Amino acid sequence: MTQSDRKIGRDDAQKLEKKDCQLFGVEMSPDTVAIAMVYFVQGILSLPLLAVNFFLKDDLHLDPAEVSCKLLGLIILVNFLLLFFN
C-alpha cells in the first residue's frame, strides 16, 4: 500500500463520517438503531405465539373465548393442585 492509497483511504473515511446515514428517510443515530433492534427482537419473539394461535384455531377448532376459558381453567387447576399438595 503506497502513501497515496493511505491518504485516499483517510479522505474516504472522513467523508463517510460527515455524511448522514439514512435508512428509509430516517437518520440512523445510535438511539434509532437501538429502537430498531428492540422492534426486530420483539417481532421475532412473537412468531412462536402466532404459530400456537393458528394451531389452536385451525387444528383444534377453538374460538378465542374457548381458548381463554380452557387455558385459564387449566392454570387455576394447576395452581390449586400446587397449593393443595404443598
N, C-alpha and C positions, 0 to 999 in steps of 0.2 A: 504494500500500500504506500503510495507516494504522498508527499506533503500536500499536493493539491487535492488528492482524494479525501484526505482528512479534513481539509478546510471545507470542501463541499459537504461532507457529512455533518459538520457542525452547523453550517448555514441552514441545511435542511432541517436539522433538529430545532433550531431557533424558530424557523418558520412554522413548524408544527406546534411549538409551544405557544406562539402568538395567535395561531388560528383557532377560532372557537369550534369545538367539535359538536356537531348537532346530529340528532337522530330523530327522524320524523318531525323536524321543526322544533325540537326541544333541546336546549343546551345541556350537554352531558356533564354536569358537575358531580362531585363525589356524592352529594346528597341525592341527586336524581338517580345515580347508579345504584345506590343502596335501596332506594324505594323500589326500583325496577326489580332488583333481586328478590326483595320480600314478596312482591306480587307474583313473581315466577315460582318461588318455592311454595307459596300458598296454593297456587293453581295446581302444581304437581301433587301436593298432598291431598287435594280433594278428589283426584281421579279414582282411588280405590273406593271411596264412599259413593261415587257415581255408579260404579260397577255393582255395588251391593244394592243400591236403589233399583237399578234396572233388573237385577236378579229377582228381587222381591216382587216387583211389579209384573214382569213378563213371565217368569217361570213359575212362580208360586201364585200368581193372580191375586195378589193382595192389594187392597186400596191403601192409601196413606193413613186413613183413620184406623184401619185394622192393624197395620204395622205398628203404629204408635201405641195402640192399646195392648197388643200382644207383647211388644218389647218392654213396655212399662210394667206389665204384669209379670214378665219374666224377671226383670230387675228387682221388683218388690219381693217376689218369691225368694230369690237368691239372698237378698239382704235379710229377710225374715229367718231363713234357714241358718244363716251365719250367726244371727243374734241368738237363735234358739239353741244351737249346738255349742256356742261359746259360753 
